[in-house]
């Protein structure tokens, strides 16, 4: 007696069973119960030097924040009125120098500026 070929009903039930197993595996992976782990894991630095660099970077960030806070707390010292007075005084002095001749130090040569 020979083996009978599987009927289409037997074949469909076998495919259904395989699909159910595949779906169960996918659900297990999604729930995290499976052994497969494809999530990125953030590794902590393990060497002495990397921990030292991390501490140094944290120290620099802390110092920068402190410096920024100190800068932001300072009041402006710029006085535009005083700057304008200084400019007028400078322009007045340049005008006075220009009105009188200056001796250049070589013989009897005088120059008007």
Backbone as JSON, one array per atom type, in Angstrom:
{
  "sequence": "XXXXXXXXXXXXXXXXXXXXXXXXXXXXXXXXXXXXXXXXXXXXXXXXXXXXXXXXXXXXXXXXXXXXXXXXXXXXXXXXXXXXXXXXXXXXXXXXXXXXXXXXXXXXXXXXX",
  "N": [[0.84, -1.17, 0.0], [0.51, 2.13, -0.79], [1.44, 5.5, 0.15], [-1.0, 7.97, 0.72], [-1.57, 11.01, -1.01], [-1.51, 14.19, 0.73], [-4.59, 15.67, 1.63], [-6.28, 18.64, 0.51], [-7.5, 19.84, 2.63], [-6.08, 18.86, 4.86], [-3.61, 19.98, 4.27], [-4.2, 22.76, 4.41], [-4.86, 22.98, 7.13], [-2.4, 22.38, 8.26], [-0.82, 24.53, 7.33], [-2.2, 26.57, 8.61], [-1.63, 25.94, 11.28], [1.19, 26.3, 11.32], [1.28, 29.05, 10.76], [0.07, 30.04, 13.08], [2.0, 29.3, 15.01], [4.13, 30.88, 14.13], [3.04, 33.43, 14.5], [2.76, 33.39, 17.3], [5.47, 33.34, 18.03], [6.29, 35.86, 17.04], [4.72, 37.54, 18.65], [5.83, 36.94, 21.15], [8.4, 37.94, 20.81], [7.79, 40.63, 20.52], [6.72, 41.2, 23.03], [8.94, 40.93, 24.54], [9.77, 38.55, 25.65], [11.24, 36.81, 24.22], [14.4, 35.37, 23.19], [15.76, 36.87, 21.39], [17.27, 39.95, 20.97], [17.07, 42.97, 19.73], [17.23, 45.59, 20.33], [18.76, 48.78, 20.82], [21.32, 49.1, 23.11], [22.44, 51.25, 25.53], [25.68, 51.57, 26.3], [27.63, 51.9, 29.18], [30.59, 53.78, 29.84], [33.53, 51.88, 30.19], [36.24, 51.93, 30.61], [38.92, 53.35, 32.53], [39.89, 55.77, 31.59], [37.86, 56.72, 29.92], [35.83, 57.19, 31.76], [37.08, 59.18, 33.22], [37.32, 61.18, 31.26], [34.62, 61.68, 30.92], [33.92, 62.74, 33.43], [35.53, 65.02, 33.38], [34.37, 66.39, 31.24], [31.82, 66.88, 32.31], [32.55, 68.59, 34.39], [33.54, 70.77, 32.95], [31.21, 71.61, 31.63], [29.69, 72.38, 33.86], [31.27, 74.5, 34.85], [31.1, 76.24, 32.67], [28.37, 76.85, 32.68], [28.22, 78.23, 35.11], [29.88, 80.42, 34.55], [28.4, 81.6, 32.46], [26.1, 82.31, 33.92], [27.2, 84.25, 35.65], [28.02, 86.18, 33.8], [25.56, 86.94, 32.68], [24.36, 88.14, 34.87], [25.69, 90.54, 35.19], [25.64, 94.09, 34.99], [25.34, 96.48, 32.34], [28.07, 98.57, 31.43], [28.35, 100.56, 29.64], [28.1, 103.84, 28.57], [26.41, 105.9, 26.62], [26.18, 108.65, 26.57], [28.49, 109.61, 27.82], [30.37, 108.67, 26.0], [29.72, 110.23, 23.79], [30.36, 112.78, 24.83], [33.14, 112.44, 25.13], [33.87, 112.16, 22.45], [33.19, 114.71, 21.44], [35.01, 116.28, 22.9], [37.42, 115.28, 21.94], [37.19, 115.97, 19.21], [37.19, 118.75, 19.49], [39.79, 119.22, 20.47], [41.33, 118.3, 18.28], [40.54, 120.19, 16.43], [41.65, 122.55, 17.58], [44.39, 121.98, 17.44], [44.72, 121.97, 14.72], [44.46, 124.63, 14.01], [46.75, 126.0, 14.7], [50.14, 126.46, 13.73], [52.59, 123.86, 13.51], [55.85, 123.08, 14.54], [58.19, 121.19, 12.83], [60.6, 120.29, 13.78], [62.89, 120.32, 12.23], [65.08, 122.47, 11.32], [63.84, 125.63, 10.28], [61.22, 125.01, 9.54], [57.78, 125.29, 9.35], [54.57, 123.95, 9.77], [51.21, 123.98, 8.71], [48.35, 122.5, 9.96]],
  "CA": [[0.0, 0.0, 0.0], [1.26, 3.37, -0.87], [0.96, 6.64, 0.93], [-1.93, 8.84, 0.01], [-1.18, 12.41, -0.97], [-2.34, 14.92, 1.69], [-5.73, 16.37, 1.06], [-6.15, 20.1, 0.62], [-7.94, 20.2, 3.97], [-4.94, 18.6, 5.75], [-2.58, 20.97, 3.93], [-4.64, 24.05, 4.94], [-4.76, 22.96, 8.59], [-0.98, 22.43, 8.59], [-0.4, 25.92, 7.1], [-2.81, 27.36, 9.69], [-0.86, 25.64, 12.5], [2.48, 26.97, 11.18], [1.04, 30.49, 10.89], [-0.18, 30.31, 14.5], [3.3, 29.23, 15.7], [4.9, 32.06, 13.73], [2.43, 34.58, 15.18], [3.15, 33.3, 18.73], [6.88, 33.76, 18.15], [6.35, 37.31, 16.85], [4.17, 38.18, 19.86], [6.82, 36.77, 22.22], [9.48, 38.9, 20.55], [7.26, 41.96, 20.78], [6.56, 41.36, 24.48], [10.25, 40.91, 25.18], [10.02, 37.25, 26.26], [12.1, 36.01, 23.35], [15.83, 35.53, 23.4], [16.27, 37.81, 20.4], [17.26, 41.32, 21.48], [17.6, 43.84, 18.69], [17.16, 46.98, 20.79], [20.06, 49.37, 21.1], [21.6, 49.22, 24.54], [23.45, 52.27, 25.77], [26.73, 51.03, 27.16], [28.35, 52.84, 30.01], [32.03, 53.67, 29.62], [34.09, 50.89, 31.1], [37.64, 52.15, 30.89], [39.22, 54.42, 33.48], [40.08, 57.03, 30.87], [36.58, 57.24, 29.43], [35.14, 57.77, 32.92], [37.77, 60.42, 33.55], [36.9, 62.16, 30.25], [33.23, 62.04, 31.2], [33.93, 63.64, 34.59], [36.1, 66.29, 32.93], [33.35, 67.07, 30.42], [30.79, 67.38, 33.23], [33.14, 69.72, 35.11], [33.59, 71.89, 32.0], [29.83, 72.09, 31.44], [29.31, 73.07, 35.09], [31.98, 75.78, 34.89], [30.54, 77.1, 31.62], [27.07, 77.35, 33.16], [28.5, 79.22, 36.16], [30.39, 81.6, 33.87], [27.27, 82.21, 31.77], [25.26, 82.94, 34.94], [27.88, 85.46, 36.11], [27.97, 87.18, 32.72], [24.18, 87.43, 32.55], [24.0, 88.96, 36.03], [26.39, 91.82, 35.15], [24.97, 95.23, 34.37], [26.14, 97.11, 31.29], [28.82, 99.74, 31.87], [28.44, 101.45, 28.5], [27.31, 105.07, 28.72], [26.5, 106.57, 25.32], [26.35, 110.1, 26.78], [29.91, 109.83, 28.09], [31.06, 108.45, 24.73], [29.47, 111.42, 22.98], [31.18, 113.86, 25.41], [34.53, 112.15, 24.79], [34.04, 112.45, 21.03], [33.19, 116.16, 21.27], [36.26, 116.78, 23.45], [38.47, 114.89, 20.98], [37.03, 116.81, 18.01], [37.6, 120.1, 19.87], [41.25, 119.23, 20.54], [41.84, 118.2, 16.91], [40.31, 121.5, 15.82], [42.63, 123.5, 18.11], [45.7, 121.65, 16.9], [44.73, 122.32, 13.3], [44.48, 126.07, 13.82], [48.06, 126.55, 15.01], [51.21, 125.75, 13.01], [53.47, 123.01, 14.32], [57.23, 123.04, 14.07], [58.5, 119.79, 12.62], [61.86, 119.95, 14.44], [64.01, 120.39, 11.28], [65.34, 123.85, 10.89], [62.79, 126.62, 10.5], [60.01, 124.64, 8.79], [56.54, 125.28, 10.09], [53.48, 123.37, 8.98], [49.82, 124.21, 9.16], [47.51, 121.3, 9.89]],
  "C": [[0.89, 1.23, 0.0], [0.66, 4.46, -0.01], [0.04, 7.49, 0.07], [-1.39, 10.27, 0.04], [-2.08, 13.17, -0.01], [-3.46, 15.67, 0.98], [-5.53, 17.88, 1.25], [-6.59, 20.59, 1.99], [-6.79, 19.99, 4.96], [-3.84, 19.65, 5.52], [-2.94, 22.34, 4.51], [-4.52, 24.09, 6.45], [-3.3, 23.02, 9.03], [-0.44, 23.86, 8.41], [-0.95, 26.82, 8.21], [-2.03, 27.17, 10.99], [0.51, 26.33, 12.45], [2.33, 28.49, 11.32], [0.8, 30.87, 12.35], [1.12, 30.29, 15.29], [4.15, 30.47, 15.4], [4.37, 33.32, 14.42], [2.78, 34.57, 16.66], [4.59, 33.75, 18.94], [7.01, 35.28, 18.01], [5.81, 38.06, 18.07], [5.15, 38.07, 21.02], [7.97, 37.74, 22.05], [9.01, 40.3, 20.89], [7.11, 42.23, 22.27], [7.88, 41.32, 25.22], [10.58, 39.59, 25.84], [10.98, 36.4, 25.45], [13.56, 36.28, 23.66], [16.45, 36.53, 22.44], [16.15, 39.22, 20.97], [17.89, 42.21, 20.42], [17.51, 45.31, 19.08], [18.57, 47.48, 21.05], [20.22, 49.55, 22.6], [22.7, 50.25, 24.7], [24.45, 51.71, 26.76], [27.39, 52.15, 27.94], [29.84, 52.69, 29.74], [32.65, 52.74, 30.65], [35.55, 51.14, 31.41], [37.8, 53.33, 31.86], [39.28, 55.76, 32.78], [38.77, 57.59, 30.36], [35.77, 57.82, 30.59], [35.77, 59.1, 33.32], [37.39, 61.52, 32.56], [35.47, 62.61, 30.51], [33.15, 63.01, 32.38], [34.49, 65.01, 34.21], [35.09, 67.07, 32.11], [32.25, 67.64, 31.3], [31.29, 68.6, 33.99], [33.17, 70.96, 34.21], [32.21, 72.48, 31.79], [29.37, 72.87, 32.66], [29.98, 74.44, 35.17], [31.43, 76.75, 33.85], [29.19, 77.67, 32.05], [27.25, 78.43, 34.22], [29.0, 80.52, 35.54], [29.27, 82.34, 33.14], [26.36, 82.93, 32.77], [25.89, 84.25, 35.41], [27.84, 86.56, 35.06], [26.58, 87.78, 32.6], [23.77, 88.34, 33.7], [24.65, 90.35, 36.0], [25.56, 92.88, 34.45], [25.91, 95.85, 33.33], [26.83, 98.35, 31.85], [28.96, 100.76, 30.75], [27.53, 102.65, 28.7], [27.46, 105.87, 27.42], [26.67, 108.08, 25.47], [27.83, 110.43, 27.01], [30.73, 109.64, 26.81], [30.89, 109.65, 23.82], [30.29, 112.61, 23.5], [32.65, 113.67, 25.05], [34.81, 112.48, 23.33], [34.09, 113.97, 20.8], [34.5, 116.77, 21.77], [37.42, 116.47, 22.49], [38.4, 115.77, 19.73], [37.47, 118.24, 18.29], [39.13, 120.2, 19.9], [41.87, 119.15, 19.15], [41.66, 119.53, 16.2], [41.31, 122.53, 16.29], [44.02, 123.23, 17.55], [45.79, 122.1, 15.45], [44.85, 123.81, 13.06], [45.86, 126.66, 14.01], [49.13, 125.76, 14.26], [52.08, 124.96, 13.99], [54.86, 123.01, 13.7], [57.62, 121.58, 13.96], [59.84, 119.37, 13.23], [63.06, 120.0, 13.52], [64.16, 121.83, 10.79], [64.19, 124.78, 11.22], [61.49, 126.29, 9.74], [58.81, 124.56, 9.72], [55.46, 124.71, 9.19], [52.15, 123.77, 9.57], [49.03, 122.92, 8.95], [46.07, 121.66, 9.97]]
}
